[in-house]
Amino acid sequence: MNKSRLLWTVMALCILCNGILLWKIYGQDARWHRGKHEPKHIIIDALGFDDQQIQAYEELITEHRKDIAALELQIMETRGQWYQTIGVVSTMEDSSAIVISALQADIERIHYRHFQEIRALCRPEQVADFQKLASQLPSLFQPKKPHTK
């Protein structure tokens, strides 16, 4: 085997290995695997929802996200108005903080109601599983910590 053929063989193997690596990182299997660790799938698996319950749960999620997004938009708008007063004498400081606090409290109530609605989807034999899951809910929905070296 001459040097040219050996070089082409090594290059082909490197390209093949890189392709396999990229497929593993970004391929369908990786996306499917990540999706199984989303809170939605964890809840479905933990409670053993059937197809009808999953459909109802997905409708709850859609409505929940819409309600939360509306309140988060109000918080952003209030915060934006409040921050525009930085450096200006304003009486808006306390009232803006109170409005933002009230909106955040509304968000927490909506989250709580959402979990009550999920519990209502459970059949009697699933309620015990929901009670176990309820203690894990805060950690399921906390922001992911950045990876550190």
LOLO-580968 format. One record per residue (C-alpha): residue number from 1; residue in one letter; x, y, z. Coordinates in steps of 0.02 Angstrom, whole numbers, plus 50000, padded with zeros to 5 digits. Layout:
REM residues N
<rec><seq>NUM</seq><type>A</type><east>X</east><north>Y</north><up>Z</up></rec>
...
This chain:
REM residues 149
<rec><seq>1</seq><type>M</type><east>50000</east><north>50000</north><up>50000</up></rec>
<rec><seq>2</seq><type>N</type><east>50074</east><north>50166</north><up>49952</up></rec>
<rec><seq>3</seq><type>K</type><east>50071</east><north>50324</north><up>50057</up></rec>
<rec><seq>4</seq><type>S</type><east>49935</east><north>50406</north><up>49953</up></rec>
<rec><seq>5</seq><type>R</type><east>49814</east><north>50262</north><up>49976</up></rec>
<rec><seq>6</seq><type>L</type><east>49852</east><north>50254</north><up>50163</up></rec>
<rec><seq>7</seq><type>L</type><east>49821</east><north>50441</north><up>50180</up></rec>
<rec><seq>8</seq><type>W</type><east>49652</east><north>50426</north><up>50089</up></rec>
<rec><seq>9</seq><type>T</type><east>49602</east><north>50280</north><up>50199</up></rec>
<rec><seq>10</seq><type>V</type><east>49645</east><north>50374</north><up>50360</up></rec>
<rec><seq>11</seq><type>M</type><east>49549</east><north>50528</north><up>50299</up></rec>
<rec><seq>12</seq><type>A</type><east>49397</east><north>50421</north><up>50255</up></rec>
<rec><seq>13</seq><type>L</type><east>49400</east><north>50342</north><up>50428</up></rec>
<rec><seq>14</seq><type>C</type><east>49413</east><north>50513</north><up>50512</up></rec>
<rec><seq>15</seq><type>I</type><east>49265</east><north>50579</north><up>50411</up></rec>
<rec><seq>16</seq><type>L</type><east>49165</east><north>50423</north><up>50454</up></rec>
<rec><seq>17</seq><type>C</type><east>49205</east><north>50440</north><up>50639</up></rec>
<rec><seq>18</seq><type>N</type><east>49158</east><north>50624</north><up>50638</up></rec>
<rec><seq>19</seq><type>G</type><east>48995</east><north>50584</north><up>50550</up></rec>
<rec><seq>20</seq><type>I</type><east>48951</east><north>50452</north><up>50679</up></rec>
<rec><seq>21</seq><type>L</type><east>48995</east><north>50570</north><up>50821</up></rec>
<rec><seq>22</seq><type>L</type><east>48886</east><north>50709</north><up>50749</up></rec>
<rec><seq>23</seq><type>W</type><east>48743</east><north>50587</north><up>50723</up></rec>
<rec><seq>24</seq><type>K</type><east>48755</east><north>50531</north><up>50905</up></rec>
<rec><seq>25</seq><type>I</type><east>48759</east><north>50710</north><up>50970</up></rec>
<rec><seq>26</seq><type>Y</type><east>48628</east><north>50789</north><up>50857</up></rec>
<rec><seq>27</seq><type>G</type><east>48538</east><north>50639</north><up>50785</up></rec>
<rec><seq>28</seq><type>Q</type><east>48362</east><north>50575</north><up>50812</up></rec>
<rec><seq>29</seq><type>D</type><east>48414</east><north>50461</north><up>50956</up></rec>
<rec><seq>30</seq><type>A</type><east>48487</east><north>50607</north><up>51055</up></rec>
<rec><seq>31</seq><type>R</type><east>48331</east><north>50715</north><up>51029</up></rec>
<rec><seq>32</seq><type>W</type><east>48217</east><north>50572</north><up>51081</up></rec>
<rec><seq>33</seq><type>H</type><east>48324</east><north>50538</north><up>51235</up></rec>
<rec><seq>34</seq><type>R</type><east>48324</east><north>50721</north><up>51289</up></rec>
<rec><seq>35</seq><type>G</type><east>48135</east><north>50730</north><up>51265</up></rec>
<rec><seq>36</seq><type>K</type><east>48109</east><north>50587</north><up>51387</up></rec>
<rec><seq>37</seq><type>H</type><east>48189</east><north>50692</north><up>51525</up></rec>
<rec><seq>38</seq><type>E</type><east>48072</east><north>50840</north><up>51503</up></rec>
<rec><seq>39</seq><type>P</type><east>47951</east><north>50866</north><up>51647</up></rec>
<rec><seq>40</seq><type>K</type><east>47804</east><north>50828</north><up>51533</up></rec>
<rec><seq>41</seq><type>H</type><east>47869</east><north>50654</north><up>51494</up></rec>
<rec><seq>42</seq><type>I</type><east>47925</east><north>50622</north><up>51672</up></rec>
<rec><seq>43</seq><type>I</type><east>47748</east><north>50659</north><up>51733</up></rec>
<rec><seq>44</seq><type>I</type><east>47668</east><north>50552</north><up>51597</up></rec>
<rec><seq>45</seq><type>D</type><east>47784</east><north>50406</north><up>51638</up></rec>
<rec><seq>46</seq><type>A</type><east>47770</east><north>50424</north><up>51827</up></rec>
<rec><seq>47</seq><type>L</type><east>47581</east><north>50426</north><up>51823</up></rec>
<rec><seq>48</seq><type>G</type><east>47561</east><north>50296</north><up>51685</up></rec>
<rec><seq>49</seq><type>F</type><east>47442</east><north>50404</north><up>51584</up></rec>
<rec><seq>50</seq><type>D</type><east>47348</east><north>50320</north><up>51443</up></rec>
<rec><seq>51</seq><type>D</type><east>47322</east><north>50402</north><up>51272</up></rec>
<rec><seq>52</seq><type>Q</type><east>47164</east><north>50492</north><up>51325</up></rec>
<rec><seq>53</seq><type>Q</type><east>47246</east><north>50561</north><up>51482</up></rec>
<rec><seq>54</seq><type>I</type><east>47398</east><north>50615</north><up>51382</up></rec>
<rec><seq>55</seq><type>Q</type><east>47289</east><north>50711</north><up>51260</up></rec>
<rec><seq>56</seq><type>A</type><east>47196</east><north>50798</north><up>51403</up></rec>
<rec><seq>57</seq><type>Y</type><east>47364</east><north>50833</north><up>51488</up></rec>
<rec><seq>58</seq><type>E</type><east>47435</east><north>50912</north><up>51330</up></rec>
<rec><seq>59</seq><type>E</type><east>47281</east><north>51024</north><up>51319</up></rec>
<rec><seq>60</seq><type>L</type><east>47311</east><north>51076</north><up>51500</up></rec>
<rec><seq>61</seq><type>I</type><east>47492</east><north>51115</north><up>51458</up></rec>
<rec><seq>62</seq><type>T</type><east>47442</east><north>51223</north><up>51309</up></rec>
<rec><seq>63</seq><type>E</type><east>47319</east><north>51323</north><up>51414</up></rec>
<rec><seq>64</seq><type>H</type><east>47443</east><north>51336</north><up>51559</up></rec>
<rec><seq>65</seq><type>R</type><east>47582</east><north>51402</north><up>51448</up></rec>
<rec><seq>66</seq><type>K</type><east>47464</east><north>51530</north><up>51371</up></rec>
<rec><seq>67</seq><type>D</type><east>47411</east><north>51593</north><up>51544</up></rec>
<rec><seq>68</seq><type>I</type><east>47590</east><north>51601</north><up>51608</up></rec>
<rec><seq>69</seq><type>A</type><east>47652</east><north>51689</north><up>51451</up></rec>
<rec><seq>70</seq><type>A</type><east>47520</east><north>51825</north><up>51470</up></rec>
<rec><seq>71</seq><type>L</type><east>47572</east><north>51859</north><up>51650</up></rec>
<rec><seq>72</seq><type>E</type><east>47757</east><north>51855</north><up>51608</up></rec>
<rec><seq>73</seq><type>L</type><east>47725</east><north>51983</north><up>51471</up></rec>
<rec><seq>74</seq><type>Q</type><east>47638</east><north>52096</north><up>51598</up></rec>
<rec><seq>75</seq><type>I</type><east>47787</east><north>52077</north><up>51715</up></rec>
<rec><seq>76</seq><type>M</type><east>47909</east><north>52123</north><up>51576</up></rec>
<rec><seq>77</seq><type>E</type><east>47806</east><north>52275</north><up>51527</up></rec>
<rec><seq>78</seq><type>T</type><east>47792</east><north>52335</north><up>51707</up></rec>
<rec><seq>79</seq><type>R</type><east>47977</east><north>52306</north><up>51736</up></rec>
<rec><seq>80</seq><type>G</type><east>48018</east><north>52401</north><up>51576</up></rec>
<rec><seq>81</seq><type>Q</type><east>47912</east><north>52550</north><up>51630</up></rec>
<rec><seq>82</seq><type>W</type><east>47989</east><north>52544</north><up>51802</up></rec>
<rec><seq>83</seq><type>Y</type><east>48168</east><north>52537</north><up>51738</up></rec>
<rec><seq>84</seq><type>Q</type><east>48138</east><north>52687</north><up>51626</up></rec>
<rec><seq>85</seq><type>T</type><east>48122</east><north>52790</north><up>51785</up></rec>
<rec><seq>86</seq><type>I</type><east>48299</east><north>52750</north><up>51842</up></rec>
<rec><seq>87</seq><type>G</type><east>48385</east><north>52914</north><up>51878</up></rec>
<rec><seq>88</seq><type>V</type><east>48221</east><north>53010</north><up>51878</up></rec>
<rec><seq>89</seq><type>V</type><east>48126</east><north>53060</north><up>52033</up></rec>
<rec><seq>90</seq><type>S</type><east>47974</east><north>52947</north><up>52028</up></rec>
<rec><seq>91</seq><type>T</type><east>47839</east><north>52881</north><up>52141</up></rec>
<rec><seq>92</seq><type>M</type><east>47826</east><north>52726</north><up>52032</up></rec>
<rec><seq>93</seq><type>E</type><east>47955</east><north>52622</north><up>52126</up></rec>
<rec><seq>94</seq><type>D</type><east>47847</east><north>52549</north><up>52262</up></rec>
<rec><seq>95</seq><type>S</type><east>47692</east><north>52529</north><up>52155</up></rec>
<rec><seq>96</seq><type>S</type><east>47789</east><north>52440</north><up>52017</up></rec>
<rec><seq>97</seq><type>A</type><east>47867</east><north>52320</north><up>52141</up></rec>
<rec><seq>98</seq><type>I</type><east>47695</east><north>52283</north><up>52214</up></rec>
<rec><seq>99</seq><type>V</type><east>47621</east><north>52252</north><up>52041</up></rec>
<rec><seq>100</seq><type>I</type><east>47764</east><north>52136</north><up>51993</up></rec>
<rec><seq>101</seq><type>S</type><east>47747</east><north>52043</north><up>52158</up></rec>
<rec><seq>102</seq><type>A</type><east>47560</east><north>52021</north><up>52132</up></rec>
<rec><seq>103</seq><type>L</type><east>47586</east><north>51957</north><up>51955</up></rec>
<rec><seq>104</seq><type>Q</type><east>47718</east><north>51834</north><up>52016</up></rec>
<rec><seq>105</seq><type>A</type><east>47597</east><north>51774</north><up>52150</up></rec>
<rec><seq>106</seq><type>D</type><east>47467</east><north>51748</north><up>52013</up></rec>
<rec><seq>107</seq><type>I</type><east>47593</east><north>51643</north><up>51917</up></rec>
<rec><seq>108</seq><type>E</type><east>47622</east><north>51534</north><up>52069</up></rec>
<rec><seq>109</seq><type>R</type><east>47434</east><north>51512</north><up>52092</up></rec>
<rec><seq>110</seq><type>I</type><east>47416</east><north>51462</north><up>51910</up></rec>
<rec><seq>111</seq><type>H</type><east>47556</east><north>51333</north><up>51930</up></rec>
<rec><seq>112</seq><type>Y</type><east>47470</east><north>51262</north><up>52085</up></rec>
<rec><seq>113</seq><type>R</type><east>47301</east><north>51253</north><up>51997</up></rec>
<rec><seq>114</seq><type>H</type><east>47386</east><north>51169</north><up>51848</up></rec>
<rec><seq>115</seq><type>F</type><east>47447</east><north>51029</north><up>51960</up></rec>
<rec><seq>116</seq><type>Q</type><east>47275</east><north>51013</north><up>52038</up></rec>
<rec><seq>117</seq><type>E</type><east>47207</east><north>50990</north><up>51862</up></rec>
<rec><seq>118</seq><type>I</type><east>47338</east><north>50857</north><up>51826</up></rec>
<rec><seq>119</seq><type>R</type><east>47288</east><north>50767</north><up>51985</up></rec>
<rec><seq>120</seq><type>A</type><east>47107</east><north>50775</north><up>51928</up></rec>
<rec><seq>121</seq><type>L</type><east>47158</east><north>50681</north><up>51769</up></rec>
<rec><seq>122</seq><type>C</type><east>47220</east><north>50535</north><up>51874</up></rec>
<rec><seq>123</seq><type>R</type><east>47118</east><north>50379</north><up>51897</up></rec>
<rec><seq>124</seq><type>P</type><east>47100</east><north>50322</north><up>52079</up></rec>
<rec><seq>125</seq><type>E</type><east>47245</east><north>50199</north><up>52063</up></rec>
<rec><seq>126</seq><type>Q</type><east>47358</east><north>50339</north><up>51998</up></rec>
<rec><seq>127</seq><type>V</type><east>47327</east><north>50459</north><up>52143</up></rec>
<rec><seq>128</seq><type>A</type><east>47459</east><north>50377</north><up>52254</up></rec>
<rec><seq>129</seq><type>D</type><east>47586</east><north>50396</north><up>52113</up></rec>
<rec><seq>130</seq><type>F</type><east>47537</east><north>50579</north><up>52096</up></rec>
<rec><seq>131</seq><type>Q</type><east>47564</east><north>50605</north><up>52283</up></rec>
<rec><seq>132</seq><type>K</type><east>47741</east><north>50534</north><up>52266</up></rec>
<rec><seq>133</seq><type>L</type><east>47772</east><north>50643</north><up>52114</up></rec>
<rec><seq>134</seq><type>A</type><east>47704</east><north>50799</north><up>52202</up></rec>
<rec><seq>135</seq><type>S</type><east>47855</east><north>50803</north><up>52318</up></rec>
<rec><seq>136</seq><type>Q</type><east>47970</east><north>50805</north><up>52166</up></rec>
<rec><seq>137</seq><type>L</type><east>47878</east><north>50941</north><up>52069</up></rec>
<rec><seq>138</seq><type>P</type><east>47979</east><north>51089</north><up>52132</up></rec>
<rec><seq>139</seq><type>S</type><east>48143</east><north>51009</north><up>52078</up></rec>
<rec><seq>140</seq><type>L</type><east>48072</east><north>50957</north><up>51909</up></rec>
<rec><seq>141</seq><type>F</type><east>48034</east><north>51136</north><up>51861</up></rec>
<rec><seq>142</seq><type>Q</type><east>48181</east><north>51229</north><up>51934</up></rec>
<rec><seq>143</seq><type>P</type><east>48297</east><north>51311</north><up>51809</up></rec>
<rec><seq>144</seq><type>K</type><east>48437</east><north>51200</north><up>51747</up></rec>
<rec><seq>145</seq><type>K</type><east>48606</east><north>51242</north><up>51819</up></rec>
<rec><seq>146</seq><type>P</type><east>48741</east><north>51285</north><up>51693</up></rec>
<rec><seq>147</seq><type>H</type><east>48878</east><north>51157</north><up>51670</up></rec>
<rec><seq>148</seq><type>T</type><east>49038</east><north>51209</north><up>51755</up></rec>
<rec><seq>149</seq><type>K</type><east>49211</east><north>51144</north><up>51728</up></rec>
